[in-house]
Structures are given as structure tokens and as C-alpha cells.
Amino acid sequence: MNKEEIIYLIKDGSIGIFKIKSLLCNMNTVDIAEILQELDREKIIQIFRILPKAIASDIFAYIDSKHQQMIIEALTDTEIGEIINKLFVDDAVDFIEEMPANVVRRVLKSVPPEKRKLINQILQYPDDSAGSLMTTEYVALYKDDTVQEAFDTIRSTGLNKETIYNCYVIQKDRLLVGVISAKTLMLARPQQHIGEIMDTYVVFANTTDDQESIADQFQKYGFLAMPVVDKEQRLVGIITVDDIVDVIVEESTEDIEKMAALVPSDDPYLKTSIFQHAKNRFLWMLILMLSATITGTIISSFEEGLMVLPILMSFIPMLMNTGGIAGSQSSTLIVRGMAVGEIGLRDIVIVLWKELRVGILCGLGLGLVNFVRVYVMNDKNIMLCLTITLSLFCTILMAKTVGSVLPIFAKRLKIDPAIMSAPLLTTIVDAVSLIIYFSIAKLIFKL
């Protein structure tokens, strides 16, 4: 039975609550969470209460903040404590960060003191830092432990840890000295010491490192988890790949929204109000509208020339659109290359030289096609053909150059390159393309 059928049967009331429990307990927790979010409040609370506490806690971590708040408000303090205590610390922190103050106070009051201390510790780290992403539920071993002792430790504590695929080796003061995989442990002899077989080259993050740089490290090394240390190199937690996937999605969404001249939003599209949508879009629309004053001024300054040769006006949209597309193509590739670590600040000369050659090829190809088109459609006016073709070639060359260099300059100035890729690029390319066009027209037609 698929999810849609189960949702229909629950809404229809065709099956009893215990039959629902039997069906759900055999499903993946992510799928159960999706089913619950399609139901009304009464059904959600009813089903959530009859599920085993371990399954309910797993489901709770995958439910959106709106439904999490709904569930918390319906539970007793004891039930809240049971749910939150079974959550991994990073999931509990993610939940608390989304809740209003009154819900947070009630939740923290309901959890055991030790768990509350860990939650408060992580909440103190800056947003989007390694410290705010990490969990403190990891397996720690000592150099002098034997492999047999390591397995005993994993068996006794591993059930409540986020991962046991990698174990972290520490000294008495929690100084991180190595890492060892479950595979290495399983292939080693029981009496070997951890210090003999551990990997002493450990890639780690500091608590204040930015989450985007952490995501780059995960991608580079193919990690399932990464240790996090404080200023004294003491192990304080780990970041797991499931949290990094969320970071990658978040960062990619933010870049796409900025490239489309939108103020980034934390809420899904369908759950964002029309007023919030309008607010997110209005600012950049206003900036771009006002920036059009520049292009209007440039056109006005050439008004006499346009009156003498009005045919020139009809080619302005084509030049501006082609320049905009050419610039956007380059900037999109550069922003993407910088995001995945393919392009760095030191590559600016290589990027510029490559895009110049690309611009020349595109300009020559489009210029040739445009020359023939203008020649055929405008009574074989060679001077007009030459004006439009040269303007198009120079505009494409300029747009490719600006589109490739602007994001790199932004990065050097510690500005998000995505901001440069659409709103500012459009304004610059439009203005400069008009200056190029009118300058060439004045030169050729002696205006």
C-alpha cells in the first residue's frame, strides 16, 4: 500500500487507529512524516501518541516546524521530555531554533538537565557555523584501548550515537589525535591497540568555521562525518553528512534566489504568504527600476542622432537582450565554479582570457548572422549593417568580460558573488552596451 492510499484511508476513516499504527510502524520514518503532514491536527496528534516513542522521535525530526509546534502544544510535559530526549542533539537544536519563546521555555523545562546543557551549548554558536551544525553524540576511543575494548565501548554506547562508522581517538584532555573506521576495527586483531592502527591525519572543522566551507570539505573528501574541535583542538562534536546535505540545499537555494534578484527566504514557496513574497521581490525590482534611469539618460543624450536616423532605435532591444544573456551565461558559470571550488580568486586572469576568446567566437558567429539579416531586411544598407554588427560584437565581448570578472571581484570584496550575477550585471551591461552602440553609430554615420 503506497502513501497516497494510506492517506486516503486515514482521512476517510476506513481503517481503525490500531490498523494505522501497524501500517505505519513498517514504513520508513521519512514517509511517515510526509503522511502525517497531510492530515488534520486531530489525526496527527492521535497517531503520534499511539506510535512507539522511538519511532515518534525519529518522525518528529523530519516534520516541518509548523507541525512540530502543533504536536508539542498538544503533548504533556512528560511526553515532550520523552520525545526531545530521544532526539539527537543537533535535531533538537534545529527544532528549538524554529520555535517561539514560549514553546522553547516549555521544551527546555521538560528535558533532562544534561541534555538541556548540551542544547544550550550549541545554541550559543553563531548561525551557519560548524558549532551550530554539530552533534555531541559520537563514539570516542583512547589510544591505549585495544580493539576488543573499542568494540565493547561501541556496543555499550553506540545505540545512542549518531554514527559509529567513524570513531574518534582522543587523549585524556579530549585532544583529538586520530580517527579510525569501523572497517579498520573489524579487520584488526582483538589485542591490537587503537594507537597502532588509527589514522593520525585528521581533517577537522573549528566551531566557528562557516557551513559553506564545511560543505566544500565534505564534497572534497567524501566524508560521512567530520569532527569539530574548539580553539584548543579539543573534540567537541561531529557534523554528519545528512546535515551537510541540508546546508548544500540551503546555500544553493539562496544563490538561485539572489541570482534571480530575490531576497532569500527560509520558508518553502507554498508556505510563504503573498505579502512576504512581494516583500522579498520588491527591493531588487525597485533598484532595477531606478537603475533604468541610467539607460534612459544615455538614450536621451543621443536623441538628436535617433531623430536623424530613427532606424537605430529598433536595434536597441536586440543589443541589450543579447548582451544580458551573454553576461548571465558567463556569470552563472563562474558563480557555480566558485561555489564548487573549481575557480578561485587567483584564477581571474585565466577566466578572463578564456571568456574573451569565447566572446570573440560568439561575437563573430552572431555578428555574421546579424550582418546578413540586417543587409537583407534594410535595403542592403552596408553602413547600418556595419554599425549593428560591430556594436553586437563589442557588446558580447564586453558582457562576457564583465560577467566573468564581476563575481570574482565580489568574492575578493567579501560580497556574495550571486548578488552580482543578475541585478547589478544587468544594469552595467545595459548601460555600457548603449554607450558602445551610440559611439559606433556616431563614428560611422558622422552624427
N, C-alpha and C positions, 0 to 999 in steps of 0.2 A: 504494500500500500504506500503510495507516494505522499508527499507533504500536502499537496492540494486536496487529495481525498480525505486525509486526516482532518485538515482544517474545516472542510465542508461538513464532515460527520460531527465534529465538536460543536460547530455553530448550529447545526441542525438539531442537535440533541438526540441523535440516533443511537449513540452508544453511551454507556454509563461511565462514571468517573473512574472506576477501577479498571475498566477495559482501556480507557485512555491512558492510565498510568502504565499498564502492561505494554501498550504500543510504544509509548514514548521512551520507556526505560531501555528499549532495544535499539534506539536510534542514536545517531551522533549528537552530541550536545549543541553543536552549532545549528543543526537542523531543528532541534527542539526550540532553541531560542528564536529562530525565524518563525516557527509556528506560533509561539506564544505572542509574538508582537503583532500577529494578525487577528488576535482575539480581543474581546472587550475586557474591561477591568475585572469584572466579577469572575469570568472564566480563568483569567491569568492567575489571580490570587488563589482560586480554588485548586487549580492544577499545580501551582508552585508549592502549595502547602502539602500536597499528598506525595510529592516526589521525594525520594531519599535525599537526605541533607547533602551528601557528597555530590550527587548529580545536580541538585538545585544550585549549589555553589558554582559548579562548572558552568551551568547555564547562565547564571547571573552575570558572569564576566563577559558574556557575548551579547547581552541585551543592551539596547541603547539607553542613554541616560534618562530619557523621559519615562521609560517603562521601569527602569531601576528605581527611580524615585517613587513611582506608583506602588511598587512592591514593598519598599521599605516603609512607606507610610501606612501600609496595611498590616505589617508584622508587629509582633510584640518585641520588647527589648531583648528578651531571651532568644527569640528566633533570629533577630538581627545579629546578635553576638555569634550565634552558631554559623550563620551564613558568612559573615565577614571574616571570622576566624579561620574558615576553611579556604578562603581566597588566598592566592599568592599575594605578597605584599605589593608588588607593582600593580596588580589588578585592583587591589583595594585603594591604592593611591589614585589611580585613574578614575575610579568611581567617585571618590571623595572630592576630587578637583572639579567635578561637574555639578556637584550638589549645592543647594543653597545653605546658608549658615545654620539654620535651624535643624536641617537634616544631618549636617556634619556633626553638630554637637551631640545629637542623639546617637549617631553611629559610634562615635569615639567613646561615648559613655558606656556603650554596650559591649565593646571588645575588651579582651584581657589587657592588663597594663603593659605586658611585654610587647604585644602586637601593636598597641597604641603608640608605644615609644618608637618602634621601627617606622610606623606610618608617619609620625611627626618628623622624624629624622629625614625621610626622603622628601617630604613636603617643603623642607627648608631649602632644598637645592633650587637653583634658577630653572625656570621653564625652558624646555628644549635642550637641557644639559644631560650629560651621561648620568649624573646623580639622580635626576628626576625619572629616568627610564629604568634604572636598575632594580633588581630584586635582591633581597638578602638571603634568599633560600638557595644555597649552593652547598656542594659537598667539599669540605676542607680536609686535607690529609697532611701528615707531617713527614719530613724527610726520613726520619728513623723508623717509620711504620713499615712493617713487612706487607707484602701483597695480601697475605691472609688477613692481617689486621685491617687493611684497607677495605677488603670485601665485608668484613664484619661491620665496619663503620657505615658502608653503603647500605647494607641490609637493615641496620637499625635506624638510620636517619633518612635514607633515600626516598621513602614514600612521600615525605612532605617537602621534598626539594623540587625545584622547577625542572632541573635536568640532572642526569647522572652520567651523561655521555662523556663529559669532561669533568675531571676533579682537579682542584687547585691546591698546590702544595705550599704550605706556609711554615714560618718559624714561630717560636713561642710568642713573639710580639706581633704576630699576624702579618709579618713582612712577606710579600709574595715572592717566592723563589722558583716556582716551576709549575708546570701543568702536565697532567697525564690523562690519557684517554681510557675509556672502558676497554677498548680493544687491546691496548698495551697491557693492561692489568690481566685480562683473560689469557693472554699468551705468555705471561711471565710465570716463573716458578713461585710457589707459595711463600718460600722463605727469603726471596729477594727483597731488598729494601727499596722503598719508593725513590730515595735519592739516587739510586743506581740507574733507574730506568726512566725517570721523568725527563721532560723536555725543559731545559733551562732558558730557552729563548721564548719569552712570553710576550705576545702583543697585547697590550692592555690600554685601557682608557683612563683618563683622570676624571674625577667627579664633575669638573667644570667644562669639559670638552663639549663642543657643540654637537647636537644629534646628527646633523648632516655629515660631519666629518666621521662620526662613528659608522654611519651607513656606508660611507665610502670604504672604510676598513673591512666591514663585513663582506662587501662585494669583492674587494681585492683578495681577501684571504679565504673566502668561502666558509666563514665561521658559522657554527650553530650557537655559540655563546662566546662572550668576551668578558674577561674580568675587569673590574673597576677599582682603582686604588685612590687613596687620598694623597695629600701633599707629602706625607712621609712614606709613600709607597706601601701602605698597609692595605690589605684586601678588605673592601667594604661591601662589595656586591658583584653581581654579574648582569650583563644585558643579554637577553636571548633573542634569537632570530625572529620570533613572532612579533616582538615589539619593534624590531627594525623594519619589518615589512610595513607596519603601520606608519612608521616615520617616512619611508620611501613614498608611500601613497600620499601622505600629508604634504610632503615637500613638492612632489610632482604636481599635485592639485594646486598648491599655492603658486608655483611657477606658471602653470597654464592660465590661472586667473589673472596674474599680473601681466602676462603677455597679451591677454585679451582686454587690458585696461579695466580690470575689476579689482575692487578692494577684496582681499581674501576673506572667506567666510569659513567658520568652523562647522557650520551646520549643513546637512545634506540639502540639495536643491528643493525637493518636495516638502521639506520640513522648515524651510525658510519663508517668512512672511513676505508679502509683496512689498511692504514698506522697507524691510531690510534689504530686499533685492534692489529696490530703487536707490536706497542709500549707498549700497556697495557700488553701484554703477554711476551715480550722479557726478561724483567728484571728477573722475577722469573725463567724462563726457563734457563737463564744464570747462576743464583745462583745454581739451582738444578744440572745443568750440571757440574759446577765446584765442587759442593759438592760430586759428584760421585767419585772424586779423592780419597776421604777418603775410600770408599768401595774398590776402585781399589787397594789402598795401603794395605788394610787388606788382600785382596786375594793374592797379591804378596808376602806378608810376610809368607804365608802358601804354597808357590809354591812347595817346596820340598815335603810336605805331599801330595799334589794333584798329583805329579808325581808318588809317591809310590802307591797311591790309587785314581786313576782318577775318579772312580765312584762317589766320593764325590761331584765332580763338578756339576753333573746332578741334585742334590737336592737343589742347591743354589737358583734358581729362585722360587721354591716352598716355601722355608722357608721365603724368602724376601717378596713375594707376600702375604703369609698368615699373616705375621707379620704386613705388611702395612694395610691390611684390618682390622685386629683386632684392631690396634691402631686408625684407622679412625673411626671405629664404636664407640669406646668409646669417642673420642674427639668430634665427631659430637653430640652425646647425651649430653655431658657436656656443649658444647658451646650453644646448644639450651636451655638447662635447665637454664643456666646463663642468656641468653637473655630474657627469660620469667619470671625470678625471682624465679624459683624453687630451684636453687642452688646458695649459697653464698660462700664467702671466708671461712667462719667458718665451712663449710661442708666438707672440704678437707679430714679429717680423715674418715668420713662416706663414702664418694665417693670412697676413696682408698680401704677401706675394702670391699665394695660391688663389685668393679671391680676386686679385687684379687680373690674373690670367683667365679665370673663369668668367669675369666680367667682360674681358676682351672678346672671348669666344661667343658668349651670349649676345653681346652688343653687335658684333659683326653679323651673326646669323639673323637677329631680329631687324637690324638695320637694312640688310639686303632685301628681306621680305617687305619691309615698310617702304623702301625706295620704289620698288615695283608697284606696290599698292597705290602710293601717292601719285606716281607717274601716270598710271592708268586712269585714276579717278579725278585728276586735276589738270586735264588738258596738256599733259606732258610738260608741266612746269618744272624744269630742271632745278631752278633756284630754290623753289619750295621743297622739292624732294631732298635737296642737299641740306637745307635748313632742318627739316624734320629728322632726317637720318642722322646727322651729326649730333643733334640735340638728344636723340634717343640713345645713341652710343655713349655719349658723355654722361647722361643721366644714369644709365645702367652701371657704368664704371664707378661713378660716384656712390650710388646706392649700395653696391656690393662692398665697397671700401668702408663706408660709414657703418653698414650693417654688421660687418665683421669686427671692426675695431671698437665700436661703442660698448658692447658688453664687456670686453677685456678692460677698457678704461674704467668702467663702472666697478668691476671687481677690484681693481687696484685702489679705487677710492673708497672701497668697502661699502659700495651700494649694490643692492641686489641686481644682477645683470638682466633678470627677467623684466624689470621695470623699463629698461632701455629698449627692449626688443620690439615694442609696438607703439606705445603712446608717443614717446619722445622721438623715436626713429621716424615715424610718420610725419611729424611736424618738420623735422630737419630736411628729410628727403623732398617733401613737397616744396618747401621754400627754395632750396638750392636748385632743384630741377627747373623751377620757373626762372630763376636768375640765369641759369645756363641757356635755357631756351630763348629768352628775350635778348641776351647778349649776342648769341649767334645770329638771331634774326636781324638785330641792328647792324651787325658786321656785314652780313651778306646783302641785305636789302638797302643798306645805307640810310636807315630810318633815323 
